[in-house]
Amino acid sequence: MIKHVVMWKFSNKNHVAAAKDALDGMKGRVPSMLSLETGVDFQKSGASSYDLVLITTHQDRAQLDTYQADPVHGEVKTLLGGLESERAVVDFEA
């Protein structure tokens, strides 16, 4: 099992809800993704805090690669790339 975790910071905090909606819109539309979870930070604890997180699960590394190339994911990635100020990614085997 592979977990894919992405965190974003947004200079314009009004973009957080739109970004979350776009990410949640991938549910059920990307066959290589077993699950998708998003969350908005409520602590807002300073410079180390990110605004939004995405956690997806994939059967294996090949399915993660398929997800990365999926056109639905590509549309969301393009949208968020235009809104984010920072992004961090971690992929790991669980």
Phi and psi in radians as a Rosetta constraint file:
Dihedral C 1 N 2 CA 2 C 2 CIRCULARHARMONIC -1.953 0.35
Dihedral N 2 CA 2 C 2 N 3 CIRCULARHARMONIC 2.350 0.35
Dihedral C 2 N 3 CA 3 C 3 CIRCULARHARMONIC -1.947 0.35
Dihedral N 3 CA 3 C 3 N 4 CIRCULARHARMONIC 2.346 0.35
Dihedral C 3 N 4 CA 4 C 4 CIRCULARHARMONIC -2.051 0.35
Dihedral N 4 CA 4 C 4 N 5 CIRCULARHARMONIC 2.051 0.35
Dihedral C 4 N 5 CA 5 C 5 CIRCULARHARMONIC -2.100 0.35
Dihedral N 5 CA 5 C 5 N 6 CIRCULARHARMONIC 2.221 0.35
Dihedral C 5 N 6 CA 6 C 6 CIRCULARHARMONIC -2.260 0.35
Dihedral N 6 CA 6 C 6 N 7 CIRCULARHARMONIC 2.384 0.35
Dihedral C 6 N 7 CA 7 C 7 CIRCULARHARMONIC -2.193 0.35
Dihedral N 7 CA 7 C 7 N 8 CIRCULARHARMONIC 2.473 0.35
Dihedral C 7 N 8 CA 8 C 8 CIRCULARHARMONIC -2.205 0.35
Dihedral N 8 CA 8 C 8 N 9 CIRCULARHARMONIC 2.598 0.35
Dihedral C 8 N 9 CA 9 C 9 CIRCULARHARMONIC -2.015 0.35
Dihedral N 9 CA 9 C 9 N 10 CIRCULARHARMONIC 2.506 0.35
Dihedral C 9 N 10 CA 10 C 10 CIRCULARHARMONIC -2.200 0.35
Dihedral N 10 CA 10 C 10 N 11 CIRCULARHARMONIC 2.274 0.35
Dihedral C 10 N 11 CA 11 C 11 CIRCULARHARMONIC -1.146 0.35
Dihedral N 11 CA 11 C 11 N 12 CIRCULARHARMONIC -0.727 0.35
Dihedral C 11 N 12 CA 12 C 12 CIRCULARHARMONIC -1.681 0.35
Dihedral N 12 CA 12 C 12 N 13 CIRCULARHARMONIC 1.838 0.35
Dihedral C 12 N 13 CA 13 C 13 CIRCULARHARMONIC -1.133 0.35
Dihedral N 13 CA 13 C 13 N 14 CIRCULARHARMONIC -0.280 0.35
Dihedral C 13 N 14 CA 14 C 14 CIRCULARHARMONIC -1.174 0.35
Dihedral N 14 CA 14 C 14 N 15 CIRCULARHARMONIC -0.307 0.35
Dihedral C 14 N 15 CA 15 C 15 CIRCULARHARMONIC -1.413 0.35
Dihedral N 15 CA 15 C 15 N 16 CIRCULARHARMONIC -0.233 0.35
Dihedral C 15 N 16 CA 16 C 16 CIRCULARHARMONIC -1.076 0.35
Dihedral N 16 CA 16 C 16 N 17 CIRCULARHARMONIC -0.830 0.35
Dihedral C 16 N 17 CA 17 C 17 CIRCULARHARMONIC -1.109 0.35
Dihedral N 17 CA 17 C 17 N 18 CIRCULARHARMONIC -0.735 0.35
Dihedral C 17 N 18 CA 18 C 18 CIRCULARHARMONIC -1.132 0.35
Dihedral N 18 CA 18 C 18 N 19 CIRCULARHARMONIC -0.686 0.35
Dihedral C 18 N 19 CA 19 C 19 CIRCULARHARMONIC -1.144 0.35
Dihedral N 19 CA 19 C 19 N 20 CIRCULARHARMONIC -0.762 0.35
Dihedral C 19 N 20 CA 20 C 20 CIRCULARHARMONIC -1.075 0.35
Dihedral N 20 CA 20 C 20 N 21 CIRCULARHARMONIC -0.777 0.35
Dihedral C 20 N 21 CA 21 C 21 CIRCULARHARMONIC -1.051 0.35
Dihedral N 21 CA 21 C 21 N 22 CIRCULARHARMONIC -0.737 0.35
Dihedral C 21 N 22 CA 22 C 22 CIRCULARHARMONIC -1.105 0.35
Dihedral N 22 CA 22 C 22 N 23 CIRCULARHARMONIC -0.766 0.35
Dihedral C 22 N 23 CA 23 C 23 CIRCULARHARMONIC -1.114 0.35
Dihedral N 23 CA 23 C 23 N 24 CIRCULARHARMONIC -0.826 0.35
Dihedral C 23 N 24 CA 24 C 24 CIRCULARHARMONIC -1.083 0.35
Dihedral N 24 CA 24 C 24 N 25 CIRCULARHARMONIC -0.476 0.35
Dihedral C 24 N 25 CA 25 C 25 CIRCULARHARMONIC -1.169 0.35
Dihedral N 25 CA 25 C 25 N 26 CIRCULARHARMONIC -0.220 0.35
Dihedral C 25 N 26 CA 26 C 26 CIRCULARHARMONIC -1.374 0.35
Dihedral N 26 CA 26 C 26 N 27 CIRCULARHARMONIC -0.287 0.35
Dihedral C 26 N 27 CA 27 C 27 CIRCULARHARMONIC -0.963 0.35
Dihedral N 27 CA 27 C 27 N 28 CIRCULARHARMONIC 2.240 0.35
Dihedral C 27 N 28 CA 28 C 28 CIRCULARHARMONIC 1.336 0.35
Dihedral N 28 CA 28 C 28 N 29 CIRCULARHARMONIC 0.001 0.35
Dihedral C 28 N 29 CA 29 C 29 CIRCULARHARMONIC -1.947 0.35
Dihedral N 29 CA 29 C 29 N 30 CIRCULARHARMONIC -0.120 0.35
Dihedral C 29 N 30 CA 30 C 30 CIRCULARHARMONIC -2.126 0.35
Dihedral N 30 CA 30 C 30 N 31 CIRCULARHARMONIC 1.768 0.35
Dihedral C 30 N 31 CA 31 C 31 CIRCULARHARMONIC -1.036 0.35
Dihedral N 31 CA 31 C 31 N 32 CIRCULARHARMONIC -0.503 0.35
Dihedral C 31 N 32 CA 32 C 32 CIRCULARHARMONIC -1.408 0.35
Dihedral N 32 CA 32 C 32 N 33 CIRCULARHARMONIC 0.012 0.35
Dihedral C 32 N 33 CA 33 C 33 CIRCULARHARMONIC -1.835 0.35
Dihedral N 33 CA 33 C 33 N 34 CIRCULARHARMONIC 2.127 0.35
Dihedral C 33 N 34 CA 34 C 34 CIRCULARHARMONIC -1.388 0.35
Dihedral N 34 CA 34 C 34 N 35 CIRCULARHARMONIC -0.650 0.35
Dihedral C 34 N 35 CA 35 C 35 CIRCULARHARMONIC -2.661 0.35
Dihedral N 35 CA 35 C 35 N 36 CIRCULARHARMONIC 2.792 0.35
Dihedral C 35 N 36 CA 36 C 36 CIRCULARHARMONIC -2.504 0.35
Dihedral N 36 CA 36 C 36 N 37 CIRCULARHARMONIC 2.321 0.35
Dihedral C 36 N 37 CA 37 C 37 CIRCULARHARMONIC -2.413 0.35
Dihedral N 37 CA 37 C 37 N 38 CIRCULARHARMONIC 2.400 0.35
Dihedral C 37 N 38 CA 38 C 38 CIRCULARHARMONIC -2.207 0.35
Dihedral N 38 CA 38 C 38 N 39 CIRCULARHARMONIC 2.748 0.35
Dihedral C 38 N 39 CA 39 C 39 CIRCULARHARMONIC -2.706 0.35
Dihedral N 39 CA 39 C 39 N 40 CIRCULARHARMONIC 2.536 0.35
Dihedral C 39 N 40 CA 40 C 40 CIRCULARHARMONIC -1.831 0.35
Dihedral N 40 CA 40 C 40 N 41 CIRCULARHARMONIC 2.277 0.35
Dihedral C 40 N 41 CA 41 C 41 CIRCULARHARMONIC -1.115 0.35
Dihedral N 41 CA 41 C 41 N 42 CIRCULARHARMONIC 2.267 0.35
Dihedral C 41 N 42 CA 42 C 42 CIRCULARHARMONIC -1.822 0.35
Dihedral N 42 CA 42 C 42 N 43 CIRCULARHARMONIC -0.232 0.35
Dihedral C 42 N 43 CA 43 C 43 CIRCULARHARMONIC -1.355 0.35
Dihedral N 43 CA 43 C 43 N 44 CIRCULARHARMONIC -0.718 0.35
Dihedral C 43 N 44 CA 44 C 44 CIRCULARHARMONIC 0.808 0.35
Dihedral N 44 CA 44 C 44 N 45 CIRCULARHARMONIC 1.011 0.35
Dihedral C 44 N 45 CA 45 C 45 CIRCULARHARMONIC -1.586 0.35
Dihedral N 45 CA 45 C 45 N 46 CIRCULARHARMONIC 0.495 0.35
Dihedral C 45 N 46 CA 46 C 46 CIRCULARHARMONIC 1.899 0.35
Dihedral N 46 CA 46 C 46 N 47 CIRCULARHARMONIC -2.745 0.35
Dihedral C 46 N 47 CA 47 C 47 CIRCULARHARMONIC -1.082 0.35
Dihedral N 47 CA 47 C 47 N 48 CIRCULARHARMONIC -0.499 0.35
Dihedral C 47 N 48 CA 48 C 48 CIRCULARHARMONIC -1.467 0.35
Dihedral N 48 CA 48 C 48 N 49 CIRCULARHARMONIC -0.106 0.35
Dihedral C 48 N 49 CA 49 C 49 CIRCULARHARMONIC -1.509 0.35
Dihedral N 49 CA 49 C 49 N 50 CIRCULARHARMONIC 2.410 0.35
Dihedral C 49 N 50 CA 50 C 50 CIRCULARHARMONIC -1.810 0.35
Dihedral N 50 CA 50 C 50 N 51 CIRCULARHARMONIC 2.728 0.35
Dihedral C 50 N 51 CA 51 C 51 CIRCULARHARMONIC -1.445 0.35
Dihedral N 51 CA 51 C 51 N 52 CIRCULARHARMONIC -0.628 0.35
Dihedral C 51 N 52 CA 52 C 52 CIRCULARHARMONIC -2.530 0.35
Dihedral N 52 CA 52 C 52 N 53 CIRCULARHARMONIC 2.500 0.35
Dihedral C 52 N 53 CA 53 C 53 CIRCULARHARMONIC -2.260 0.35
Dihedral N 53 CA 53 C 53 N 54 CIRCULARHARMONIC 2.551 0.35
Dihedral C 53 N 54 CA 54 C 54 CIRCULARHARMONIC -2.150 0.35
Dihedral N 54 CA 54 C 54 N 55 CIRCULARHARMONIC 2.321 0.35
Dihedral C 54 N 55 CA 55 C 55 CIRCULARHARMONIC -2.240 0.35
Dihedral N 55 CA 55 C 55 N 56 CIRCULARHARMONIC 2.081 0.35
Dihedral C 55 N 56 CA 56 C 56 CIRCULARHARMONIC -2.086 0.35
Dihedral N 56 CA 56 C 56 N 57 CIRCULARHARMONIC 2.702 0.35
Dihedral C 56 N 57 CA 57 C 57 CIRCULARHARMONIC -2.098 0.35
Dihedral N 57 CA 57 C 57 N 58 CIRCULARHARMONIC 2.592 0.35
Dihedral C 57 N 58 CA 58 C 58 CIRCULARHARMONIC -2.460 0.35
Dihedral N 58 CA 58 C 58 N 59 CIRCULARHARMONIC 2.601 0.35
Dihedral C 58 N 59 CA 59 C 59 CIRCULARHARMONIC -1.032 0.35
Dihedral N 59 CA 59 C 59 N 60 CIRCULARHARMONIC -0.732 0.35
Dihedral C 59 N 60 CA 60 C 60 CIRCULARHARMONIC -2.773 0.35
Dihedral N 60 CA 60 C 60 N 61 CIRCULARHARMONIC -3.120 0.35
Dihedral C 60 N 61 CA 61 C 61 CIRCULARHARMONIC -1.112 0.35
Dihedral N 61 CA 61 C 61 N 62 CIRCULARHARMONIC -0.612 0.35
Dihedral C 61 N 62 CA 62 C 62 CIRCULARHARMONIC -1.097 0.35
Dihedral N 62 CA 62 C 62 N 63 CIRCULARHARMONIC -0.694 0.35
Dihedral C 62 N 63 CA 63 C 63 CIRCULARHARMONIC -1.218 0.35
Dihedral N 63 CA 63 C 63 N 64 CIRCULARHARMONIC -0.569 0.35
Dihedral C 63 N 64 CA 64 C 64 CIRCULARHARMONIC -1.115 0.35
Dihedral N 64 CA 64 C 64 N 65 CIRCULARHARMONIC -0.751 0.35
Dihedral C 64 N 65 CA 65 C 65 CIRCULARHARMONIC -1.079 0.35
Dihedral N 65 CA 65 C 65 N 66 CIRCULARHARMONIC -0.690 0.35
Dihedral C 65 N 66 CA 66 C 66 CIRCULARHARMONIC -1.123 0.35
Dihedral N 66 CA 66 C 66 N 67 CIRCULARHARMONIC -0.731 0.35
Dihedral C 66 N 67 CA 67 C 67 CIRCULARHARMONIC -1.027 0.35
Dihedral N 67 CA 67 C 67 N 68 CIRCULARHARMONIC -0.779 0.35
Dihedral C 67 N 68 CA 68 C 68 CIRCULARHARMONIC -1.059 0.35
Dihedral N 68 CA 68 C 68 N 69 CIRCULARHARMONIC -0.558 0.35
Dihedral C 68 N 69 CA 69 C 69 CIRCULARHARMONIC -1.613 0.35
Dihedral N 69 CA 69 C 69 N 70 CIRCULARHARMONIC -0.089 0.35
Dihedral C 69 N 70 CA 70 C 70 CIRCULARHARMONIC -1.149 0.35
Dihedral N 70 CA 70 C 70 N 71 CIRCULARHARMONIC 2.359 0.35
Dihedral C 70 N 71 CA 71 C 71 CIRCULARHARMONIC -1.122 0.35
Dihedral N 71 CA 71 C 71 N 72 CIRCULARHARMONIC -0.557 0.35
Dihedral C 71 N 72 CA 72 C 72 CIRCULARHARMONIC -1.124 0.35
Dihedral N 72 CA 72 C 72 N 73 CIRCULARHARMONIC -0.809 0.35
Dihedral C 72 N 73 CA 73 C 73 CIRCULARHARMONIC -1.069 0.35
Dihedral N 73 CA 73 C 73 N 74 CIRCULARHARMONIC -0.707 0.35
Dihedral C 73 N 74 CA 74 C 74 CIRCULARHARMONIC -1.044 0.35
Dihedral N 74 CA 74 C 74 N 75 CIRCULARHARMONIC -0.714 0.35
Dihedral C 74 N 75 CA 75 C 75 CIRCULARHARMONIC -1.091 0.35
Dihedral N 75 CA 75 C 75 N 76 CIRCULARHARMONIC -0.782 0.35
Dihedral C 75 N 76 CA 76 C 76 CIRCULARHARMONIC -1.179 0.35
Dihedral N 76 CA 76 C 76 N 77 CIRCULARHARMONIC -0.719 0.35
Dihedral C 76 N 77 CA 77 C 77 CIRCULARHARMONIC -1.072 0.35
Dihedral N 77 CA 77 C 77 N 78 CIRCULARHARMONIC -0.714 0.35
Dihedral C 77 N 78 CA 78 C 78 CIRCULARHARMONIC -1.122 0.35
Dihedral N 78 CA 78 C 78 N 79 CIRCULARHARMONIC -0.776 0.35
Dihedral C 78 N 79 CA 79 C 79 CIRCULARHARMONIC -1.056 0.35
Dihedral N 79 CA 79 C 79 N 80 CIRCULARHARMONIC -0.880 0.35
Dihedral C 79 N 80 CA 80 C 80 CIRCULARHARMONIC -1.167 0.35
Dihedral N 80 CA 80 C 80 N 81 CIRCULARHARMONIC -0.588 0.35
Dihedral C 80 N 81 CA 81 C 81 CIRCULARHARMONIC -1.048 0.35
Dihedral N 81 CA 81 C 81 N 82 CIRCULARHARMONIC -0.492 0.35
Dihedral C 81 N 82 CA 82 C 82 CIRCULARHARMONIC -1.451 0.35
Dihedral N 82 CA 82 C 82 N 83 CIRCULARHARMONIC -0.187 0.35
Dihedral C 82 N 83 CA 83 C 83 CIRCULARHARMONIC -1.925 0.35
Dihedral N 83 CA 83 C 83 N 84 CIRCULARHARMONIC -0.482 0.35
Dihedral C 83 N 84 CA 84 C 84 CIRCULARHARMONIC -1.323 0.35
Dihedral N 84 CA 84 C 84 N 85 CIRCULARHARMONIC 2.699 0.35
Dihedral C 84 N 85 CA 85 C 85 CIRCULARHARMONIC -1.878 0.35
Dihedral N 85 CA 85 C 85 N 86 CIRCULARHARMONIC -0.472 0.35
Dihedral C 85 N 86 CA 86 C 86 CIRCULARHARMONIC -2.606 0.35
Dihedral N 86 CA 86 C 86 N 87 CIRCULARHARMONIC 2.696 0.35
Dihedral C 86 N 87 CA 87 C 87 CIRCULARHARMONIC -2.577 0.35
Dihedral N 87 CA 87 C 87 N 88 CIRCULARHARMONIC 2.477 0.35
Dihedral C 87 N 88 CA 88 C 88 CIRCULARHARMONIC -2.291 0.35
Dihedral N 88 CA 88 C 88 N 89 CIRCULARHARMONIC 2.498 0.35
Dihedral C 88 N 89 CA 89 C 89 CIRCULARHARMONIC -2.326 0.35
Dihedral N 89 CA 89 C 89 N 90 CIRCULARHARMONIC 2.432 0.35
Dihedral C 89 N 90 CA 90 C 90 CIRCULARHARMONIC -2.387 0.35
Dihedral N 90 CA 90 C 90 N 91 CIRCULARHARMONIC 2.267 0.35
Dihedral C 90 N 91 CA 91 C 91 CIRCULARHARMONIC -2.067 0.35
Dihedral N 91 CA 91 C 91 N 92 CIRCULARHARMONIC 2.284 0.35
Dihedral C 91 N 92 CA 92 C 92 CIRCULARHARMONIC -2.599 0.35
Dihedral N 92 CA 92 C 92 N 93 CIRCULARHARMONIC 2.763 0.35
Dihedral C 92 N 93 CA 93 C 93 CIRCULARHARMONIC -1.527 0.35
Dihedral N 93 CA 93 C 93 N 94 CIRCULARHARMONIC 2.321 0.35
